[in-house]
Every structure is written in C-alpha cells, then in structure tokens.
Amino acid sequence: MEEFNVNDLKKLYVPVKDSHKGQNGKLMVIGGSVLFHAASLWALNIASRIVDMVFYSSVDSNNEIVQKEKQEFRDGIIVPRDKIEHYIDEADAILIGPGLPREEGVEKGDDDTKLLTESLLQKYPQKKWVIDGGSLQVINPEVLPETTIITPHKKEFETLFSLEPAFDNAEKMAQKYNITILLKGKEDIICNDKKSIIIKGGNQGMTKGGTGDVLAGLVAALYCKNDAFLSAKCASFINKKAGGELYKTMGLYYNASDLALEIPKVMKKFIL
C-alpha cells in the first residue's frame, strides 16, 4: 500500500481566471434531521468555500437555519425535499447522509433514510455520489453505483458490509463493488478496484463530533471537478493536515467549526 505524494495536490482542479459562477462546481447536499441539526451544516460550510454553488436540502427546521445564515451561503440554494430531483440533475456531485436519521433516531418531520437514499441512488446511478453518516448505516450495499465514494468509520463500514475487521477488508469491498472507499481512522485508507493508499497524520482532537461531516463535505466538493480516487485521497490529506495545524495553536482543544476554517488555509498553501 503506497503513501500519499503531496505533489498530487497540484493535480486538483483550480478555477481559471476567466471562469464564471457555475463553472467551478455545483454540489447537492442532502442531510440533516430533527435530531441531528449540525452535521449537514458542517458539510455545507466547507463545501461552500470550494465550489461555486451548493444546493442544500434538509428538513424544514434545518432549511430555516441556513436561510438565516446566508452570509455563509451566498452562492447556494435551499431546496425543499420535493424539488431535489431537479437540482440533482444540475449538480456535478451529490453528498447524502450527514445527519440523516438512523432507524432508531427518526422523529416527526424526518425522512426515511433508507428509502430516500436507495431510491435516489437507483434513479441516478450515473451521478457522482458521496455517501456518509446516516445513509451508510441503513442502506444495502448492492445499490451502490460505481460512481460512489463512501466515507465510513470502522463501525459504519462493518455495519454496511456485515464484515469485520474493517481495515482488513476495505480493499476487498472496493473491488467487489467497484467503488471508492475512504475508511476513516488514525490512519485513513483510500482504495478503489485498482489501487489503495494510506494517509497518516491528524491527532485525537479530530475525534470531535462533526469532523467527519467536514471531511465528507470536502470530499464531495473536490469530487465535483476531479475523479473519485484523487478527490478522496487529497481530501483525507488536507483534513488531517488541517488538524495538525490546529494542534500547533490550539492543542487538542478545537472543534469541527475550527477545522472547517483551517482547511482553506491548508488548501491555499499546498494547491495554489
């Protein structure tokens, strides 16, 4: 298994000087629930700093929160659930799952995560999908399109595939389903049907709630204009590097919002 080459960051898409709004990525984010408000908002926060347009669809209570926070979401559109298919057609990539309720967490006003996720995957198998959080915990892996990146931690991987240990089986599942897997841990493993790589770094401050949602938003934003394997491995490196930079100034005492603010600084340093 190879290690990350920092020069790969220079392969990432960078907007050209004469580009205009819409040419540099459109991302659809589907997530959030009555119980889990913040998860999809962290993904939205980082993605809105990278792509030109984010279409955001959550439950009504989350949509209202985002509407009030438009200063962080100027180039975005809040989409009711019954309108998402139109915006999926327009989006370059779709992130689904951050904050979507697990089976035991469904409350009045929430969606059925399994039904929502599987129906969209089956209807739009040609789209670029990033699947995270609640969706990973309830879907059948047989519905995963080959265009998918999944971003599970150990437990989510083992739940999705009914297989353990996760780190011994990531490559096998990537090959079996012909997908890209970013398996999160002390060391991230990124693999597809042909290759795999390990990403080291980070620290235990990154166990805080929401840091995985930030990573999912970063992966999806990059995937809008790059291929799956490059997007996943570069997002993993950037995320861990940002955690390392925060450790220098804040020790372990930072949160997901701090991570989302640090990531653009890392990207500027290594990409531009």
C-alpha positions as CSV (number, residue, x, y, z in Angstrom):
1,M,0.0,0.0,0.0
2,E,1.5,3.3,-1.1
3,E,1.7,6.6,0.9
4,F,0.5,10.0,-0.2
5,N,2.5,12.1,-2.5
6,V,2.0,15.8,-1.7
7,N,2.5,16.6,-5.4
8,D,-0.8,15.0,-6.1
9,L,-2.5,18.1,-4.7
10,K,-1.3,20.0,-7.7
11,K,-3.5,17.7,-9.9
12,L,-6.6,19.1,-8.3
13,Y,-8.8,21.4,-10.4
14,V,-8.3,25.1,-9.8
15,P,-10.7,27.7,-11.3
16,V,-9.2,29.6,-14.2
17,K,-9.1,33.4,-14.1
18,D,-11.8,34.0,-16.7
19,S,-14.3,31.4,-15.3
20,H,-17.7,32.5,-14.1
21,K,-20.1,31.3,-11.5
22,G,-21.3,27.7,-12.1
23,Q,-18.2,26.5,-14.0
24,N,-16.3,25.6,-10.9
25,G,-18.5,23.0,-9.3
26,K,-22.1,22.5,-8.2
27,L,-22.8,20.3,-5.3
28,M,-26.1,18.9,-3.9
29,V,-26.1,18.3,-0.1
30,I,-28.9,16.1,1.3
31,G,-28.7,15.6,5.0
32,G,-29.8,16.7,8.4
33,S,-32.7,15.8,10.6
34,V,-34.8,17.0,13.5
35,L,-32.4,15.2,15.9
36,F,-29.1,15.9,14.1
37,H,-29.1,19.6,13.1
38,A,-25.4,20.4,12.7
39,A,-23.9,17.6,10.7
40,S,-25.1,18.7,7.3
41,L,-24.4,22.3,8.1
42,W,-20.7,21.5,8.7
43,A,-20.5,19.7,5.3
44,L,-22.3,22.8,3.8
45,N,-19.9,25.1,5.5
46,I,-16.7,23.7,3.9
47,A,-18.2,22.9,0.5
48,S,-19.5,26.5,0.1
49,R,-15.9,27.6,0.3
50,I,-14.7,25.4,-2.6
51,V,-17.4,25.1,-5.2
52,D,-19.4,27.8,-6.9
53,M,-22.9,26.6,-5.9
54,V,-24.3,24.4,-3.2
55,F,-27.9,23.1,-3.4
56,Y,-28.9,22.3,0.2
57,S,-31.8,20.1,1.1
58,S,-32.7,19.2,4.7
59,V,-35.8,19.0,6.9
60,D,-37.7,22.3,7.3
61,S,-36.1,23.2,10.6
62,N,-32.5,23.0,9.1
63,N,-33.6,24.8,5.9
64,E,-34.8,27.7,8.1
65,I,-31.4,27.8,10.0
66,V,-29.5,28.0,6.7
67,Q,-31.8,30.7,5.4
68,K,-31.0,32.8,8.4
69,E,-27.2,32.3,7.9
70,K,-27.0,33.4,4.3
71,Q,-23.7,35.3,5.0
72,E,-22.0,31.9,4.8
73,F,-24.2,30.6,2.0
74,R,-24.4,33.4,-0.6
75,D,-23.8,31.1,-3.6
76,G,-26.4,28.5,-2.7
77,I,-30.0,27.5,-3.0
78,I,-32.1,25.9,-0.3
79,V,-34.1,23.1,-1.9
80,P,-37.3,21.6,-0.4
81,R,-37.3,17.8,-0.5
82,D,-39.9,17.6,-3.2
83,K,-37.7,19.7,-5.5
84,I,-34.4,17.8,-5.1
85,E,-34.5,15.8,-8.3
86,H,-34.4,18.9,-10.5
87,Y,-31.2,20.1,-8.7
88,I,-29.7,16.6,-8.7
89,D,-29.8,16.8,-12.5
90,E,-27.9,20.1,-12.4
91,A,-25.3,19.1,-9.7
92,D,-21.9,17.8,-10.5
93,A,-21.9,15.7,-7.4
94,I,-24.3,14.8,-4.6
95,L,-23.4,14.3,-0.9
96,I,-26.1,12.3,1.0
97,G,-26.1,11.2,4.6
98,P,-24.6,13.7,7.0
99,G,-27.1,14.0,9.9
100,L,-29.8,11.8,8.2
101,P,-31.5,9.8,11.0
102,R,-30.6,6.3,11.7
103,E,-33.6,3.9,12.1
104,E,-33.8,4.5,15.8
105,G,-33.5,8.3,15.5
106,V,-36.4,9.1,13.2
107,E,-38.6,11.7,14.6
108,K,-41.7,13.5,13.3
109,G,-40.7,15.6,10.3
110,D,-37.7,13.4,9.3
111,D,-37.3,11.3,6.2
112,D,-37.0,7.5,6.0
113,T,-33.2,7.5,5.3
114,K,-33.1,4.1,3.7
115,L,-35.9,4.8,1.3
116,L,-34.7,8.2,0.4
117,T,-31.1,7.2,-0.2
118,E,-31.7,3.9,-2.1
119,S,-34.4,5.4,-4.3
120,L,-32.1,8.3,-5.4
121,L,-29.1,6.0,-5.9
122,Q,-31.1,3.7,-8.1
123,K,-32.7,6.6,-10.1
124,Y,-29.4,8.4,-10.7
125,P,-26.6,5.8,-10.9
126,Q,-24.6,7.9,-13.4
127,K,-24.2,10.8,-10.9
128,K,-21.1,11.3,-8.7
129,W,-22.2,10.2,-5.2
130,V,-20.6,10.7,-1.8
131,I,-22.3,8.7,0.9
132,D,-21.8,9.3,4.6
133,G,-23.3,9.2,8.0
134,G,-26.9,8.0,8.4
135,S,-27.1,6.7,4.9
136,L,-24.2,4.3,5.4
137,Q,-25.9,2.8,8.4
138,V,-29.1,1.7,6.7
139,I,-28.6,1.1,3.0
140,N,-28.0,-2.2,1.2
141,P,-24.5,-2.1,-0.4
142,E,-25.9,-3.7,-3.5
143,V,-27.5,-0.4,-4.5
144,L,-24.1,1.5,-4.6
145,P,-23.3,2.9,-8.1
146,E,-19.8,2.5,-9.4
147,T,-19.5,6.3,-9.2
148,T,-19.7,6.2,-5.4
149,I,-17.3,7.4,-2.8
150,I,-18.2,6.2,0.7
151,T,-16.7,7.7,3.8
152,P,-17.3,5.3,6.7
153,H,-15.5,5.0,10.0
154,K,-14.8,1.5,11.2
155,K,-18.2,0.7,12.7
156,E,-20.1,2.2,9.7
157,F,-18.0,0.0,7.4
158,E,-18.7,-3.1,9.4
159,T,-22.4,-2.3,9.5
160,L,-22.7,-1.6,5.8
161,F,-20.9,-4.7,4.6
162,S,-21.6,-7.0,7.6
163,L,-17.9,-7.7,7.6
164,E,-15.1,-7.2,10.0
165,P,-12.4,-6.1,10.7
166,A,-12.9,-3.1,8.5
167,F,-9.2,-2.3,7.8
168,D,-8.5,-5.8,6.6
169,N,-11.5,-5.8,4.2
170,A,-11.6,-2.3,2.7
171,E,-9.7,-3.2,-0.5
172,K,-11.9,-6.3,-1.0
173,M,-15.1,-4.3,-0.8
174,A,-13.8,-1.6,-3.1
175,Q,-13.0,-4.3,-5.6
176,K,-16.3,-6.2,-5.1
177,Y,-18.5,-3.2,-5.6
178,N,-16.1,-1.2,-7.9
179,I,-16.4,1.9,-5.7
180,T,-14.0,4.2,-3.9
181,I,-13.8,3.8,-0.1
182,L,-12.3,6.4,2.3
183,L,-12.1,4.4,5.6
184,K,-11.5,6.9,8.4
185,G,-9.3,6.1,11.3
186,K,-6.0,7.0,13.0
187,E,-4.7,6.3,9.5
188,D,-7.1,6.6,6.7
189,I,-7.3,4.0,3.9
190,I,-8.4,5.1,0.5
191,C,-9.0,2.4,-2.1
192,N,-10.8,1.6,-5.3
193,D,-10.8,-1.6,-7.5
194,K,-7.2,-0.9,-8.7
195,K,-5.2,0.8,-6.0
196,S,-5.0,1.8,-2.4
197,I,-3.2,4.4,-0.3
198,I,-2.8,5.1,3.4
199,I,-2.9,8.7,4.7
200,K,-1.2,9.3,8.0
201,G,-1.4,12.4,10.3
202,G,-4.0,14.1,12.3
203,N,-4.4,13.8,16.1
204,Q,-7.0,12.7,18.7
205,G,-8.6,16.2,18.5
206,M,-10.2,15.0,15.3
207,T,-12.5,12.6,17.2
208,K,-14.8,15.5,18.0
209,G,-18.3,15.3,16.6
210,G,-18.7,16.9,13.2
211,T,-15.2,16.5,11.9
212,G,-16.3,13.6,9.8
213,D,-19.1,15.7,8.3
214,V,-16.5,18.4,7.4
215,L,-14.4,15.7,5.7
216,A,-17.5,14.4,3.8
217,G,-18.2,18.0,2.6
218,L,-14.6,18.4,1.5
219,V,-14.6,15.1,-0.4
220,A,-17.8,15.9,-2.2
221,A,-16.7,19.5,-3.1
222,L,-13.5,18.1,-4.7
223,Y,-15.3,15.3,-6.4
224,C,-17.4,17.9,-8.4
225,K,-14.4,18.7,-10.6
226,N,-12.0,15.8,-10.0
227,D,-12.0,12.0,-10.2
228,A,-13.1,9.9,-7.2
229,F,-9.7,8.5,-6.1
230,L,-7.9,11.8,-6.3
231,S,-10.7,13.6,-4.5
232,A,-10.8,11.1,-1.7
233,K,-7.1,10.9,-1.0
234,C,-6.5,14.6,-1.3
235,A,-9.4,15.4,1.0
236,S,-8.1,12.9,3.6
237,F,-4.6,14.5,3.4
238,I,-6.0,18.1,3.6
239,N,-8.3,17.2,6.5
240,K,-5.5,15.6,8.5
241,K,-3.1,18.4,7.7
242,A,-5.6,20.9,8.9
243,G,-6.0,19.0,12.2
244,G,-2.2,19.1,12.5
245,E,-2.1,22.8,12.0
246,L,-4.8,23.4,14.6
247,Y,-2.8,21.3,17.1
248,K,0.1,23.7,16.8
249,T,-2.0,26.6,18.0
250,M,-4.9,25.0,20.0
251,G,-3.6,21.6,21.1
252,L,-6.5,19.2,21.2
253,Y,-9.0,21.9,22.0
254,Y,-10.6,22.6,18.7
255,N,-13.9,21.6,17.1
256,A,-15.4,20.9,13.7
257,S,-16.0,24.6,13.0
258,D,-12.4,25.3,13.6
259,L,-11.4,22.5,11.3
260,A,-13.7,23.9,8.5
261,L,-12.0,27.3,8.9
262,E,-8.5,25.8,8.8
263,I,-9.0,23.7,5.7
264,P,-9.0,26.6,3.2
265,K,-5.7,27.8,4.6
266,V,-4.1,24.4,4.0
267,M,-5.5,24.3,0.5
268,K,-4.1,27.7,-0.3
269,K,-0.7,26.6,1.0
270,F,-0.5,23.3,-0.9
271,I,-2.6,23.9,-4.0
272,L,-2.3,27.5,-5.2
